[in-house]
């Protein structure tokens, strides 16, 4: 990544200003804009988040916003209500209040003397979600958005439920937000009000896992904020960007196919990061791409973005399986449709002897996985950049029913979503399954290419699930996640089916035996045909503004460790992400954060599953020091979830607040 220190227009920074809302609430904003913007107004780019502009996103903001501002824009980074240095409280993600506030912020931007009246919204993850959601409300002035690592469907494709299964990330993200949202505002900005604001925030702080567990099906709670419910409501031009190693890449082709306004998609090899500083590399000149998008739709400059291919996709070369990945070789391709106008479905039957391209006689195979199958799944959403990628799949395959092809006679480009047509029966009324499409190396190592999980009670949809009739034969179509990989010559493709996938998803209430009907089950794999002379899309090299100046007090570190109790067979996973202690030379703030997750399960008892999270967050300046300790846990009976939490707040070494949650919630076929 190249650091750029000078720009076409000189930039000034307003470190903090307060945006007034109609109800008297003030939202804290940081603004970068050309020094002469009052005389020569510019369009505004809004990033609207709960992650604290003062410390939480200060590193990435420094790389991004001054660069865009120096190219003729005003970049405005706003802390949502109840976060950072803004007034009020935040009770849930993507609430009506959040979106209504967003509309007011846009109206305020339009009215500023330094703004042309044209506004764009940009964001990754939460900010990518809400820029689509606000765009669907059509606020005057909002003309374009760039959404990264986001989704159009809050139930089927977010960190709560996947395929109708409860994700371990549901409690994990609730625990993260409990830690993030409980931090105090900065007295240097809000003055003596800081403690009263903090106490108000702490009193109102929710344990978000509770409402998320109370809505296990696709009801009105999840439809709110899911722009797929009325995608035609979006008039703004949409640039959708994702990464194959992120949890949200499926949304990119869906958005490109469904948005009615101008829309384009880019998917690279990245995890959950902006592409100009993302891992795994290679990176792209994302900021230059953003400027092309903004210039076209906010200034009317013909930059050619409307002529860009609908899809620019990075096809990854398969690397050795490993939990940490820094770089993925591959190539960029362009397509007008997804997965490609040169794609064909290659059908492989799940036969008694493996995957075959002709259908064998019908038969039956059973699978009843150890409950700890899934230890090498990696993180659902790779965020913290520790050892979070999927590992070698051999151990998980040992607890799965597997079907292999013969060795590939030539390499194939797997681009798109494989679809499994599964004929099965279950011995229990509630069952889950994980489907993995793997690549088996000649030496026996196994790489996961893509996967899906499915709550089999949701076979007819996510709104009204029904129990399974034990022994009854069902046919279910399961779409695996979109992906783009080159599978090398000599590798074998493998379909792996398990009845558990812990800790990525929670197990069914009872041990399950699935009967898979061979000969009649099959998988369609999308293979992209090469084209001689195909021209690859080109991106400028990665650039960014100078990084923020931080002094490291204690370095960051992380670990991911799996152990087995040889007496009981209990499998335990411990994850620690310590973000280190550092001091901002600009603000004099010293911050530290550490997240810890622990999972455990017995091989034969799904009700032994337990998940625990503990976060510490500390902010200090001189004699002022505040800290929160947050604890969350989840376990289950056959019929109920048992969720608990605790929040402790400290001023110096004195505890000034404590709060507990304990809730018993009906499982409802999960």
TORTORFI-323327 format. One record per residue (C-alpha): residue in one letter; x, y negated, z. Coordinates in steps of 0.05 Angstrom, whole numbers, plus 32768, in hexadecimal, padded with zeros to 4 digits. Each point is the difference from the previous one (the first is absolute). Layout:
BEGIN
aXYZ ...
***
This chain:
BEGIN
x800080008000 x801D7FBE7FEA x7FF97FC5802F x7FEB7FBF7FDD x80107FC08026 x7FE87FCA7FD1 x7FBE7FFA7FDB x7FE17FD37FCA x7FDD7FD78036 x801C7FEF8045 x7FD980218037 x7FEA7FE58044 x7FE5802B8038 x7FC97FEF8031 x801180318037 x7FBA7FFC801E x7FBF7FDC7FF4 x7FBA80108017 x7FC7800B7FCF x7FBE7FEB8020 x7FC3802C7FF7 x7FB77FEC8005 x7FF680208044 x803B7FDA801E x8032803A7FFB x80457FEE7FE6 x802980307FD7 x804C7FF98001 x80227FFA7FBC x80477FFB7FE6 x80077FDC7FBE x80377FFB7FCB x7FF57FCE7FC8 x80267FD37FD1 x80177FBF8022 x7FDC7FD77FCB x7FBF80288000 x7FD77FC48018 x80147FDD7FBF x8000803E7FD5 x7FCC8030801D x8009804B7FF9 x7FD5803F8006 x7FFE80228044 x80128049800F x7FE0801B8040 x8018803B8029 x7FD0800D8039 x801480328036 x7FFC8014804A x804B800F8003 x801B7FBE801D x80247FCF7FD3 x802D7FE98038 x80228043800C x7FDB803B7FE2 x80097FF17FB5 x80367FCC8006 x8035802B7FDC x7FD6800F7FC2 x7FE07FBB7FFE x80467FE07FFA x8010802C7FC4 x7FBF7FF37FDC x7FDB7FBE800C x80387FCD7FF7 x801080207FBD x7FB97FF97FE6 x7FFA7FBA801D x80407FEC7FDD x7FE080147FBE x7FC77FCE8006 x7FCF801C8033 x7FEB7FF68048 x800680408028 x7FD48003803E x800980378033 x7FC480018030 x7FF880268042 x7FBA801C8004 x7FD17FEE8039 x801880218041 x8047800D7FE7 x80427FDC8004 x7FF57FB78013 x7FB87FFC7FE8 x7FC57FF6802E x7FCB8033800F x7FFE804C8003 x800180377FCC x7FD1803B800C x800A802C7FC3 x802280027FBC x7FDD7FE07FC4 x7FC77FE6802B x7FCD7FCF7FE4 x80217FCA802B x8044800D7FE0 x7FE47FFA7FB9 x7FD67FC3800F x803D7FDE801F x802780127FC1 x7FCD7FDB7FD6 x80067FC2802D x804C80027FFA x7FFA80017FB4 x7FD07FC58002 x80337FDB802C x8038800F7FCE x7FD67FE87FC5 x7FF47FBE8024 x80497FF0800F x801F7FC67FDA x803C802B7FED x7FD580377FE1 x7FE580007FB9 x7FC180248019 x801880437FE5 x800F80378032 x801D80467FFD x800180348037 x803980328009 x800C80368033 x80188046800F x7FD88032802A x7FD17FD7802C x800C7FC27FD5 x7FF6802A7FC1 x7FBE8019801B x7FE47FBD8014 x80147FDB7FC1 x7FD480317FD9 x7FC97FF98034 x80027FB47FFF x800380007FB4 x7FBF80287FFF x7FDF7FC68025 x80127FD07FC7 x80197FC48029 x80077FC37FD3 x80497FF67FEC x801780488006 x801680127FBA x8031803A8007 x801A80348031 x803C802D8006 x7FEF803C802B x803680308016 x7FFA80438025 x7FB57FF6800B x7FBF80247FF3 x7FBB7FF57FE3 x7FE18036802D x80087FF9804B x7FE580458010 x801D802E7FCC x80447FDF7FF7 x80187FDE803F x802380148041 x7FC2801B8023 x7FE4803A7FD8 x801880247FC2 x7FD580337FDD x7FD17FFB803C x80388017802F x80167FD6803B x80477FE77FF5 x80327FFE8039 x800D7FBA7FE7 x7FBB7FEC8019 x80187FFE8048 x80467FED7FEA x7FE97FC07FDE x7FD07FF08039 x803B8005802F x802A7FD47FD3 x7FCA7FCA7FFD x7FF68004804B x80497FEF8008 x80037FCB7FC9 x7FC07FDC8013 x800E7FFD804B x803E7FD37FF7 x7FFE7FB9801B x80007FC07FD6 x803E7FD48001 x7FFF7FC88034 x802C7FD77FD2 x7FC57FFB7FD0 x7FC18004802B x801C7FE0803F x7FE5800F8046 x7FC380217FE1 x802A803D7FF0 x7FEE8028803E x7FB67FF27FFD x800080147FB7 x8027803F8011 x7FD080148038 x7FC47FF57FD3 x8021802C7FCC x801180378032 x7FBA8000801E x7FE080097FBB x803480317FE5 x7FDF803E7FE2 x801A80477FFB x7FEF80067FB7 x8003804B7FFF x7FBD80018025 x7FD57FE07FC9 x802880257FCB x7FF180438021 x7FB77FEC8008 x7FF97FFB7FB5 x801A80437FE4 x7FD77FFC7FC0 x7FFC7FCE7FC7 x7FCB7FD2801D x7FF27FB57FFE x803B7FF48030 x803280177FCA x7FD97FE67FC5 x80097FBA801B x80427FE87FE2 x800380397FCD x7FFF7FD87FC0 x7FF1803F7FD8 x7FB87FF78019 x7FF97FC57FD0 x80407FFA7FD8 x7FDE7FD17FCF x7FFD7FCB8036 x804A7FF27FF5 x800A7FC87FCC x80497FF08011 x8038801E7FD6 x801E803C8026 x804780197FFE x800180428026 x8043801C8016 x801080408025 x80378032800E x8000804C7FF8 x801C80088046 x7FC97FD4801E x7FBC80188018 x7FD97FD27FD2 x8018800D7FB9 x7FBE80227FED x7FDD7FBD8002 x80297FE17FC8 x7FE480297FC6 x7FBA7FFB801D x80047FB48003 x801C7FFC7FB9 x7FC7802B7FE7 x7FC87FDD8026 x800F7FB68009 x7FDC7FD77FCB x802D7FC38002 x804780007FE5 x802680388024 x804380237FFB x802380378028 x8048800F8014 x8016803D8027 x8049800A8013 x80258033802B x7FF87FD6803F x7FE4800B8046 x7FD67FCC8024 x80297FC27FEF x80037FC57FD0 x802480177FC0 x80387FCC8003 x801C801F8040 x7FDE80448000 x801C8044800F x800A802F7FDD x80237FDA7FC9 x80017FEC7FC8 x7FE07FBE800F x7FE37FCF7FCD x7FFD7FB57FF9 x7FBC7FFD8022 x80037FB6800D x800C7FF27FB7 x7FC4802C7FEF x7FD77FDB8033 x80137FBD7FE1 x7FEB801A7FBB x7FBD8013801E x7FF57FBF8025 x80177FD57FC5 x7FCF80227FD2 x7FC27FFE802C x800C7FC3802D x80227FD17FCE x7FE880197FBC x8046800D7FE7 x800480387FCD x8032802F8021 x7FE9803E7FDA x7FE58025803D x7FBE800B7FDD x802780277FCB x8024802B8033 x7FEF804A8000 x7FC78013802D x802E802F8025 x804B7FFA800C x801580408023 x8041801B801C x8008804B7FF2 x802D801B8037 x803580357FF6 x7FF980368034 x80357FFC8037 x801280318036 x7FCC80018038 x80137FD6803B x7FE17FD48035 x80287FC27FED x80057FE77FB9 x80257FC17FEA x7FFD80047FB4 x7FD780277FCE x801880077FB8 x7FCD7FFB7FC9 x7FE57FD67FC8 x7FC97FCC7FF3 x7FC8800E7FCD x7FC47FD97FE7 x7FBA80197FF4 x7FBE7FE17FEC x7FD680328026 x800A802C803D x802080318004 x80157FF77FB7 x7FE480037FBA x803580367FF6 x7FEB8029803C x7FE480467FFD x7FE5802C8037 x802980408009 x7FD480348022 x801E8034802F x7FD58036801F x800A80168048 x800980497FF1 x80118039802F x80497FFF7FE9 x80097FB57FFD x7FEE7FC67FD1 x7FF280167FB9 x7FE67FDE7FC2 x7FD180397FF2 x7FCA80178030 x800B80438023 x7FCD802C8021 x7FDC7FE1803B x8019800F8045 x80057FE48046 x803A7FE6802A x7FF97FE78048 x80257FCA8026 x7FFF7FED804A x80397FD0800D x80257FF58041 x7FE57FBF801C x80447FDE7FFB x800380097FB4 x800F7FBA7FE6 x803D7FEE8029 x80257FEE7FBF x7FC87FD57FE4 x80247FBF8011 x7FDA7FC18013 x7FBC7FF37FE1 x80177FB97FF2 x804B7FF47FFE x80097FBC8021 x803A7FFE8031 x803280207FD0 x801B80348030 x8001804B7FEE x7FB87FFC7FE9 x7FFF80217FBC x7FE880487FF5 x803580348010 x801080437FE2 x7FBC80237FFA x80198047800C x7FEA80038049 x7FBB7FE47FF1 x7FFA80307FC6 x800D803A802F x7FBD7FF08021 x7FDC7FF67FBF x7FE380297FC7 x802D7FF27FC4 x7FFA800A7FB5 x803D7FF57FD3 x80097FF77FB5 x803980217FDB x803E7FD37FFA x7FF27FC47FD2 x801D800C7FBB x80097FB57FF7 x7FF87FC2802B x7FBA7FE28006 x7FE87FBB8013 x7FC980088034 x7FDB7FBE7FFC x7FBB7FF6801E x7FD580278030 x8000804C8001 x7FBB801D800F x7FF580428024 x7FC080277FF2 x7FFC802B803E x7FD08039800B x800180138049 x7FDB8018803D x800B7FF18049 x7FF680288040 x7FF07FC18028 x7FCB7FC97FF7 x80347FC88002 x804180067FDA x80377FD57FE2 x803380117FCB x80407FE17FE5 x801480097FB8 x80477FF27FEB x801E80027FBA x80498010800A x803E800A7FD5 x802B803C8012 x80497FF87FF2 x8029803A7FE3 x802380088044 x7FBE80038025 x7FFB7FB9801B x7FBA7FE37FF9 x7FED7FB77FF1 x7FBA7FE68009 x7FE77FDE7FC1 x7FBA7FEC8017 x7FC98017802F x7FB97FFA8017 x7FDA8010803F x7FB680128003 x7FCC80088036 x7FD880387FE0 x7FC07FE88023 x80067FC37FD1 x7FFB802B7FC1 x7FC37FD97FE8 x80187FBB8015 x80197FD8803B x7FBE7FE18016 x7FD8803D8014 x802E803C800F x7FE28044800F x801A803D8024 x801B803A7FD9 x7FDB80427FFF x803480338015 x800D80327FC9 x7FDB7FD87FCA x80287FF27FC1 x80087FB77FED x80227FDD7FC6 x80227FBE800E x80277FD07FD4 x80397FE08026 x80287FC77FE0 x80477FFA8017 x80237FBD8007 x80177FDE7FC0 x804B80087FF3 x80357FFA7FCA x803980338003 x802D80237FCF x800280498013 x8043801D7FE8 x8009803D7FD4 x8009803F802A x7FD37FE88039 x7FC080248012 x7FC07FDA8010 x7FDE8018803F x7FBA7FF6801B x80008006804C x7FBF80068028 x7FFD7FFC804B x7FC97FFB8034 x80257FCC8029 x802F7FC67FF3 x80157FE58044 x80107FCA8012 x7FEC7FDD7FC0 x7FB78016800C x7FDC801A803E x7FEF804A7FFF x7FBA801D7FFC x7FE180118043 x800C804B7FF8 x803680297FDC x7FE8800B7FB9 x800A80387FCE x7FF47FEB7FB8 x7FF480327FC9 x80197FE57FBD x7FE280217FC4 x8037800D7FCE x7FF680047FB6 x7FC67FCE8004 x80267FC88024 x802E7FD47FD5 x80277FBF8000 x80047FCE7FC7 x80427FDC7FFE x80077FBF7FD7 x803D80047FD3 x80177FC27FDB x801D800F7FBB x80407FDB7FEE x80007FD17FC5 x803D7FF67FD5 x80177FB88001 x7FD37FEE803B x80127FBA8019 x80077FF9804B x7FE47FC38023 x80357FD08019 x80047FDD8042 x802F7FC98015 x803280128037 x7FE97FF88048 x80087FB9801B x7FEE7FDF8042 x800B7FC18029 x803680008035 x7FF2802E803C x7FEC7FE58044 x80387FF78032 x7FFB80338038 x803280128036 x7FFD804A8011 x8001800B804B x7FF2804B7FFE x7FFF80277FBE x7FC380257FE6 x7FFD804C8000 x7FCF80387FF3 x7FF8804B8005 x7FCF80367FEC x800980418026 x7FDA80427FFE x800980348036 x7FE180438011 x7FF3801E8044 x801980477FF6 x7FD4801A8039 x7FBD7FE37FEA x800D7FF07FB8 x7FEA7FB8800C x801A7FD27FC9 x80117FB98016 x80117FC47FD5 x801F7FC1801D x80087FC17FD7 x80227FC18018 x80067FBF7FD9 x80287FCD8028 x80027FBF7FD7 x803A7FE38028 x80067FBF8024 x80107FC27FD7 x7FFF7FB48008 x7FE87FCF7FCC x80327FC77FFC x7FC97FD27FE5 x7FCD800A8036 x802A801B8039 x7FD0803B8008 x801C80438015 x7FD3803B7FEF x8001804B800C x7FD080377FEE x8000804B8006 x7FCB80327FEB x7FFF80488018 x7FD280387FE7 x7FFB8047801C x7FD9803A7FE2 x7FF88046801B x7FD8803E7FED x7FFF804B800E x8003802D7FC2 x7FBD8023800E x7FD77FCB8024 x7FE87FC27FDA x7FE37FE48041 x80467FFB801C x80107FC77FD0 x80157FC18022 x80187FBD7FE6 x801F7FC9802C x801B7FBB7FEE x80267FCE802A x80157FBB7FE8 x802A7FCA8021 x80017FB97FE4 x80297FC7801F x80097FB77FEE x802E7FD08025 x801F7FBB7FFD x802B7FE68039 x7FDC800D8042 x7FBE80127FDD x7FF7804B7FF3 x7FC080277FF3 x7FF7804A7FF2 x7FC880317FF3 x8001804B800B x7FC880267FDC x7FED80498004 x7FCF80297FD6 x7FEF804A7FFF x7FD1802E7FDB x7FEB8048800C x7FC180267FF1 x7FCF80348017 x7FD880297FCF x7FC97FCB8000 x80207FBE8015 x803C7FD27FF8 x80207FE98041 x80247FBE7FF4 x80227FD58034 x802A7FC28002 x80237FD0802F x80197FB97FF6 x80317FE08031 x80197FB87FF9 x803C7FE28024 x80197FB9800A x804880098013 x8000803E802A x7FBB7FF3801E x7FC380257FE7 x7FCA7FCC7FF0 x7FCC802C7FDD x7FEB80497FFA x7FC780217FDB x7FEB80487FF4 x7FD480257FCE x7FE380468006 x7FCD80187FCE x7FDF80427FED x7FE87FFF7FB8 x7FD880357FDA x802A80227FCA x7FC880067FCB x801D80367FD2 x80487FE78003 
***
